[in-house]
Amino acid sequence: MSNLEQTILKGYKDAIDAFNDGNVKGLVSHYADDIVEVDYSGVVCNGKAELEESFDEVFKQMPGISMKFEKENISIRMLTPELSVIRVPIELVLPGGNPVLKGNHILINKKAGERWLAIESHMKLYPPPME
C-alpha cells in the first residue's frame, strides 16, 4: 500500500474510531462541508449540519452501535491526484451484538490540505441471512 493510500486509510480509520466512540463532532470532521451522504437506510443528508443531526439521531436510537472493517479488503482508487474512491467492506454491529449487518461503504474523497475529506458517502448493507 502506498503512502498516499495509507494516509487515506488512516483518515477512514479515524472516522470509524469516532463513530465507535459515538463522537459525532469527531466523525463529521472527516466530511467536507458540502458532503452528500446516503446512509444504510436510504436517508440522504446534504451538508455537515444535516449529517450531524442524522448521526446524533442514530446514536440516540442505537446507543452502542459500532462498525468494523478489515483493511486488507479495502479498495482505494485514485481518480485524480486530488480525488479518490474508497470501498470498504464493513460490518455494522447493532446494540447488543445482534444482528451483525455486512455491506460496503463507498466514499469519494477530496484532498483538503494534508487530509482527505469525504464529499460523497454511500453505505450499502446486504440483507441479513435467512434462518
Helices and strands as residue ranges (DSSP letters): H 3-21, H 24-28, E 31-38, E 44-46, H 48-61, E 66-69, G 71-73, E 75-80, E 83-93, G 95-97, E 100-112, E 115-125
